[in-house]
Amino acid sequence: MHAPAKPELWRTEVDDAVAVLNIPGAIKRTRAFDIDVSLLVRVPENNDGAWHALTLEIDGQRQWHRQVPSSCPGQTDGLDYHCRMVLEAGPSLRIRALAGTRGVVVQRLLIEAREEISFLA
């Protein structure tokens, strides 16, 4: 089976602590996706003890988690995660990103999945 002329791009962006991206299954082809998750938080001038965390779940299973002290007082700080997933023909894929915070405010939580066409070429 040939890859489509244009790669799939799935994206969701929220200014909240939870983002969910659902990628429907393809009946007759396997697809590979580069998945990027990005958390951006606003850090107050007085950020004593402030931290932010990012958790990634794929199909309900925890894939990755990181918690770090928030830095850059008066500016923004963040966390990013990248992975590659192969989605076999048939099933869909559910990606959920969860932001945890103390003393900072979520500005953006983004999930993006770009199909890697060269996977099947």
Z-matrix of the N, CA and C atoms (Angstrom, degrees):
N
C 1 1.459
C 2 1.520 1 108.52
N 3 1.303 2 117.17 1 135.29
C 4 1.455 3 122.18 2 -179.55
C 5 1.520 4 110.91 3 -83.55
N 6 1.311 5 115.59 4 149.64
C 7 1.466 6 121.27 5 175.94
C 8 1.528 7 108.70 6 -72.01
N 9 1.328 8 117.15 7 151.18
C 10 1.464 9 119.65 8 178.78
C 11 1.529 10 110.55 9 -65.44
N 12 1.343 11 115.68 10 158.30
C 13 1.454 12 120.74 11 -179.42
C 14 1.530 13 111.71 12 -63.94
N 15 1.319 14 116.76 13 -35.13
C 16 1.463 15 120.97 14 -178.68
C 17 1.529 16 109.32 15 -118.73
N 18 1.330 17 118.19 16 125.66
C 19 1.462 18 120.11 17 -179.65
C 20 1.535 19 111.22 18 -66.57
N 21 1.325 20 115.02 19 149.16
C 22 1.458 21 120.63 20 177.92
C 23 1.523 22 110.00 21 -72.91
N 24 1.332 23 115.44 22 144.69
C 25 1.457 24 121.87 23 174.10
C 26 1.521 25 107.39 24 -134.69
N 27 1.330 26 115.85 25 120.86
C 28 1.452 27 122.40 26 178.34
C 29 1.516 28 106.88 27 -118.51
N 30 1.367 29 116.34 28 136.68
C 31 1.462 30 119.09 29 -173.67
C 32 1.518 31 109.95 30 -152.75
N 33 1.322 32 115.67 31 141.40
C 34 1.456 33 121.51 32 170.26
C 35 1.520 34 108.22 33 -141.59
N 36 1.320 35 115.92 34 141.91
C 37 1.462 36 121.87 35 -179.92
C 38 1.522 37 107.85 36 -139.69
N 39 1.343 38 116.43 37 129.98
C 40 1.461 39 121.94 38 179.92
C 41 1.526 40 109.24 39 -133.44
N 42 1.325 41 115.62 40 163.68
C 43 1.469 42 120.28 41 173.06
C 44 1.526 43 108.31 42 -111.77
N 45 1.327 44 114.60 43 43.21
C 46 1.459 45 123.36 44 -175.55
C 47 1.524 46 109.03 45 -134.11
N 48 1.333 47 116.55 46 -178.01
C 49 1.459 48 121.26 47 -175.19
C 50 1.523 49 113.73 48 -88.24
N 51 1.333 50 118.37 49 -6.93
C 52 1.462 51 120.77 50 -178.52
C 53 1.526 52 109.47 51 -134.68
N 54 1.328 53 115.48 52 130.19
C 55 1.467 54 121.52 53 174.64
C 56 1.525 55 107.69 54 -128.88
N 57 1.329 56 116.34 55 138.01
C 58 1.464 57 121.72 56 -179.76
C 59 1.518 58 108.68 57 -128.78
N 60 1.325 59 115.25 58 133.83
C 61 1.459 60 121.73 59 177.42
C 62 1.524 61 107.80 60 -126.90
N 63 1.326 62 115.89 61 123.40
C 64 1.462 63 121.63 62 177.27
C 65 1.517 64 109.21 63 -109.65
N 66 1.333 65 116.08 64 125.92
C 67 1.462 66 121.73 65 177.15
C 68 1.520 67 106.99 66 -110.22
N 69 1.341 68 117.88 67 115.46
C 70 1.466 69 119.26 68 -179.25
C 71 1.521 70 111.88 69 -66.39
N 72 1.306 71 115.48 70 152.28
C 73 1.458 72 120.80 71 178.57
C 74 1.513 73 111.76 72 -72.86
N 75 1.304 74 116.10 73 155.50
C 76 1.467 75 122.70 74 173.76
C 77 1.525 76 106.55 75 -107.21
N 78 1.306 77 116.32 76 132.25
C 79 1.462 78 120.36 77 -172.55
C 80 1.527 79 112.76 78 -66.18
N 81 1.334 80 117.40 79 -40.12
C 82 1.468 81 118.85 80 -169.64
C 83 1.511 82 115.70 81 -120.02
N 84 1.327 83 118.85 82 12.91
C 85 1.468 84 116.29 83 -178.60
C 86 1.527 85 112.40 84 -147.96
N 87 1.305 86 113.98 85 148.53
C 88 1.457 87 122.23 86 174.24
C 89 1.521 88 107.90 87 -86.45
N 90 1.339 89 116.45 88 140.59
C 91 1.464 90 120.84 89 179.60
C 92 1.522 91 108.96 90 -130.42
N 93 1.322 92 115.58 91 150.22
C 94 1.468 93 121.78 92 174.72
C 95 1.523 94 107.54 93 -117.42
N 96 1.341 95 115.90 94 138.10
C 97 1.457 96 121.05 95 -178.98
C 98 1.515 97 110.74 96 -126.03
N 99 1.329 98 115.89 97 137.02
C 100 1.457 99 122.34 98 166.32
C 101 1.519 100 105.09 99 -88.98
N 102 1.329 101 116.10 100 122.37
C 103 1.454 102 121.58 101 -176.37
C 104 1.520 103 109.14 102 -112.51
N 105 1.333 104 115.37 103 126.25
C 106 1.460 105 121.87 104 177.29
C 107 1.520 106 108.54 105 -120.10
N 108 1.330 107 115.39 106 132.70
C 109 1.458 108 122.17 107 176.64
C 110 1.519 109 107.00 108 -124.20
N 111 1.333 110 116.02 109 132.73
C 112 1.453 111 120.49 110 -176.25
C 113 1.525 112 110.25 111 -136.62
N 114 1.320 113 115.99 112 130.56
C 115 1.465 114 123.45 113 175.89
C 116 1.516 115 108.12 114 -115.66
N 117 1.332 116 116.53 115 128.64
C 118 1.459 117 122.68 116 176.98
C 119 1.521 118 107.28 117 -123.66
N 120 1.349 119 116.67 118 127.13
C 121 1.460 120 121.56 119 -179.79
C 122 1.522 121 110.37 120 -123.24
N 123 1.338 122 116.07 121 150.32
C 124 1.466 123 122.12 122 172.57
C 125 1.517 124 107.71 123 -90.66
N 126 1.328 125 115.90 124 130.56
C 127 1.464 126 122.11 125 -177.80
C 128 1.530 127 108.26 126 -107.87
N 129 1.332 128 117.73 127 124.73
C 130 1.465 129 119.25 128 179.24
C 131 1.531 130 111.25 129 -71.72
N 132 1.326 131 116.09 130 164.01
C 133 1.475 132 121.10 131 178.11
C 134 1.529 133 110.83 132 -55.48
N 135 1.310 134 116.21 133 -46.32
C 136 1.465 135 120.89 134 178.16
C 137 1.523 136 107.19 135 -95.19
N 138 1.309 137 117.06 136 98.64
C 139 1.460 138 120.37 137 -174.91
C 140 1.527 139 113.03 138 -115.84
N 141 1.331 140 117.06 139 31.61
C 142 1.467 141 120.65 140 179.42
C 143 1.527 142 111.01 141 -57.24
N 144 1.306 143 116.62 142 120.49
C 145 1.463 144 121.73 143 177.60
C 146 1.515 145 114.68 144 77.45
N 147 1.326 146 118.24 145 5.66
C 148 1.467 147 120.67 146 -179.02
C 149 1.527 148 110.43 147 -72.86
N 150 1.319 149 115.77 148 144.50
C 151 1.468 150 121.42 149 176.15
C 152 1.528 151 109.41 150 -149.41
N 153 1.315 152 114.40 151 163.80
C 154 1.460 153 120.98 152 173.46
C 155 1.525 154 108.38 153 -140.07
N 156 1.325 155 115.03 154 151.53
C 157 1.462 156 121.08 155 -176.79
C 158 1.517 157 109.27 156 -139.06
N 159 1.319 158 114.83 157 152.49
C 160 1.461 159 121.70 158 178.03
C 161 1.523 160 108.33 159 -133.68
N 162 1.327 161 115.32 160 130.04
C 163 1.463 162 122.20 161 176.85
C 164 1.519 163 107.82 162 -122.88
N 165 1.324 164 116.30 163 136.22
C 166 1.458 165 121.97 164 178.38
C 167 1.523 166 108.59 165 -117.86
N 168 1.328 167 115.21 166 127.72
C 169 1.463 168 121.81 167 175.33
C 170 1.522 169 108.55 168 -118.13
N 171 1.317 170 116.21 169 137.36
C 172 1.457 171 121.67 170 175.46
C 173 1.520 172 107.38 171 -122.56
N 174 1.324 173 114.99 172 120.87
C 175 1.464 174 122.50 173 -176.05
C 176 1.530 175 111.59 174 49.92
N 177 1.332 176 115.93 175 42.76
C 178 1.456 177 121.59 176 175.12
C 179 1.515 178 115.77 177 82.90
N 180 1.315 179 118.10 178 -2.31
C 181 1.463 180 121.81 179 -179.09
C 182 1.530 181 109.99 180 -107.36
N 183 1.313 182 115.85 181 130.94
C 184 1.467 183 120.00 182 178.78
C 185 1.518 184 109.64 183 -64.90
N 186 1.321 185 115.78 184 122.44
C 187 1.463 186 122.77 185 -177.49
C 188 1.528 187 111.47 186 -100.67
N 189 1.344 188 115.79 187 -35.81
C 190 1.464 189 120.09 188 -173.59
C 191 1.517 190 109.29 189 -161.01
N 192 1.346 191 116.62 190 148.27
C 193 1.461 192 122.06 191 175.90
C 194 1.529 193 108.60 192 -151.36
N 195 1.337 194 115.15 193 141.07
C 196 1.463 195 120.13 194 175.71
C 197 1.515 196 108.01 195 -149.91
N 198 1.338 197 116.50 196 137.00
C 199 1.463 198 122.55 197 173.49
C 200 1.520 199 107.51 198 -126.48
N 201 1.354 200 115.93 199 132.79
C 202 1.461 201 120.70 200 -177.40
C 203 1.527 202 109.59 201 -137.07
N 204 1.332 203 116.49 202 153.96
C 205 1.466 204 119.20 203 172.56
C 206 1.532 205 109.60 204 -66.15
N 207 1.328 206 116.24 205 139.84
C 208 1.467 207 120.55 206 178.48
C 209 1.520 208 109.06 207 -81.38
N 210 1.316 209 115.55 208 132.92
C 211 1.461 210 120.80 209 178.17
C 212 1.525 211 109.01 210 -121.82
N 213 1.307 212 118.02 211 -170.83
C 214 1.466 213 123.95 212 -179.22
C 215 1.528 214 111.79 213 66.06
N 216 1.343 215 119.63 214 57.90
C 217 1.462 216 121.25 215 179.95
C 218 1.526 217 111.93 216 -52.15
N 219 1.343 218 115.37 217 135.51
C 220 1.451 219 121.55 218 179.78
C 221 1.520 220 113.85 219 79.65
N 222 1.333 221 117.84 220 2.08
C 223 1.460 222 121.69 221 -178.64
C 224 1.524 223 109.59 222 -129.49
N 225 1.319 224 116.35 223 -148.11
C 226 1.461 225 120.53 224 178.52
C 227 1.525 226 110.25 225 -120.46
N 228 1.314 227 114.70 226 158.47
C 229 1.458 228 122.79 227 176.37
C 230 1.525 229 105.87 228 -142.31
N 231 1.304 230 117.64 229 169.96
C 232 1.454 231 117.61 230 -178.59
C 233 1.506 232 114.45 231 -169.20
N 234 1.307 233 113.90 232 -179.59
C 235 1.457 234 123.92 233 175.54
C 236 1.519 235 108.09 234 -138.08
N 237 1.327 236 116.44 235 145.30
C 238 1.456 237 122.29 236 177.95
C 239 1.515 238 109.29 237 -132.92
N 240 1.330 239 115.72 238 149.91
C 241 1.452 240 121.26 239 176.17
C 242 1.526 241 108.53 240 -142.57
N 243 1.313 242 116.14 241 141.81
C 244 1.462 243 122.34 242 179.03
C 245 1.523 244 108.77 243 -131.94
N 246 1.331 245 116.24 244 137.86
C 247 1.458 246 120.58 245 172.89
C 248 1.524 247 108.53 246 -149.98
N 249 1.293 248 115.30 247 170.06
C 250 1.463 249 121.79 248 178.86
C 251 1.519 250 107.09 249 -123.99
N 252 1.321 251 116.29 250 131.79
C 253 1.456 252 121.49 251 -179.31
C 254 1.523 253 109.57 252 -125.10
N 255 1.323 254 115.79 253 137.62
C 256 1.457 255 121.04 254 172.68
C 257 1.521 256 106.67 255 -101.94
N 258 1.318 257 115.90 256 125.56
C 259 1.455 258 122.33 257 -179.03
C 260 1.528 259 108.14 258 -109.81
N 261 1.324 260 115.09 259 109.05
C 262 1.462 261 120.22 260 -179.00
C 263 1.522 262 110.21 261 -66.25
N 264 1.319 263 116.23 262 160.43
C 265 1.466 264 121.02 263 178.26
C 266 1.524 265 109.13 264 -58.03
N 267 1.321 266 115.61 265 135.54
C 268 1.459 267 120.66 266 176.50
C 269 1.515 268 115.43 267 112.01
N 270 1.326 269 118.18 268 -76.18
C 271 1.467 270 118.71 269 -171.68
C 272 1.530 271 113.88 270 -73.19
N 273 1.316 272 113.80 271 154.75
C 274 1.461 273 120.27 272 174.49
C 275 1.531 274 108.38 273 -89.16
N 276 1.323 275 115.78 274 176.63
C 277 1.463 276 121.73 275 -179.06
C 278 1.526 277 108.21 276 -132.39
N 279 1.334 278 116.36 277 131.70
C 280 1.471 279 121.50 278 177.57
C 281 1.516 280 108.42 279 -117.29
N 282 1.331 281 115.14 280 121.24
C 283 1.460 282 121.54 281 -179.61
C 284 1.522 283 107.46 282 -114.92
N 285 1.328 284 116.20 283 128.20
C 286 1.465 285 120.39 284 179.39
C 287 1.521 286 108.71 285 -128.26
N 288 1.328 287 115.41 286 129.37
C 289 1.467 288 122.20 287 176.55
C 290 1.522 289 107.57 288 -112.25
N 291 1.334 290 115.56 289 135.36
C 292 1.454 291 122.08 290 -179.57
C 293 1.516 292 109.04 291 -124.12
N 294 1.325 293 116.19 292 128.98
C 295 1.460 294 121.26 293 177.19
C 296 1.525 295 108.84 294 -102.38
N 297 1.315 296 115.74 295 134.64
C 298 1.462 297 121.60 296 172.27
C 299 1.518 298 107.49 297 -115.91
N 300 1.333 299 116.95 298 142.27
C 301 1.467 300 118.99 299 -177.87
C 302 1.519 301 111.38 300 -145.31
N 303 1.326 302 114.76 301 154.66
C 304 1.461 303 122.34 302 166.29
C 305 1.524 304 106.86 303 -143.37
N 306 1.320 305 116.02 304 118.02
C 307 1.458 306 120.75 305 176.93
C 308 1.514 307 115.67 306 80.57
N 309 1.331 308 118.31 307 3.63
C 310 1.467 309 122.85 308 176.43
C 311 1.528 310 108.58 309 -131.35
N 312 1.332 311 116.51 310 168.06
C 313 1.461 312 121.37 311 -178.27
C 314 1.528 313 109.30 312 -122.61
N 315 1.325 314 116.18 313 132.49
C 316 1.463 315 120.66 314 177.13
C 317 1.529 316 108.73 315 -65.27
N 318 1.312 317 115.66 316 125.16
C 319 1.463 318 121.76 317 175.88
C 320 1.529 319 110.02 318 -98.86
N 321 1.345 320 116.04 319 -39.81
C 322 1.468 321 119.89 320 -179.20
C 323 1.526 322 109.87 321 -155.95
N 324 1.322 323 115.14 322 138.14
C 325 1.460 324 122.61 323 172.35
C 326 1.527 325 105.72 324 -129.62
N 327 1.319 326 115.92 325 119.13
C 328 1.465 327 122.16 326 -170.60
C 329 1.522 328 110.52 327 -125.87
N 330 1.335 329 115.43 328 135.33
C 331 1.465 330 121.69 329 170.42
C 332 1.521 331 106.51 330 -124.40
N 333 1.332 332 115.68 331 130.18
C 334 1.456 333 120.55 332 178.03
C 335 1.524 334 108.81 333 -135.08
N 336 1.326 335 116.35 334 133.01
C 337 1.464 336 122.03 335 177.74
C 338 1.519 337 108.15 336 -124.95
N 339 1.333 338 116.13 337 117.06
C 340 1.464 339 122.31 338 179.85
C 341 1.524 340 108.91 339 -111.56
N 342 1.320 341 115.15 340 127.52
C 343 1.454 342 119.17 341 179.03
C 344 1.520 343 110.22 342 -69.58
N 345 1.301 344 115.29 343 136.50
C 346 1.466 345 122.10 344 177.67
C 347 1.517 346 107.79 345 -97.17
N 348 1.314 347 115.90 346 100.50
C 349 1.464 348 121.78 347 -175.70
C 350 1.524 349 112.23 348 -66.05
N 351 1.305 350 118.30 349 -37.41
C 352 1.476 351 120.85 350 -177.18
C 353 1.519 352 111.98 351 -63.42
N 354 1.331 353 117.88 352 -13.40
C 355 1.459 354 122.11 353 179.16
C 356 1.530 355 111.43 354 -56.36
N 357 1.315 356 116.64 355 -41.04
C 358 1.467 357 120.49 356 -177.45
C 359 1.508 358 113.88 357 -105.53
N 360 1.311 359 117.20 358 -4.72
C 361 1.469 360 119.82 359 -176.16
C 362 1.514 361 111.90 360 -73.63
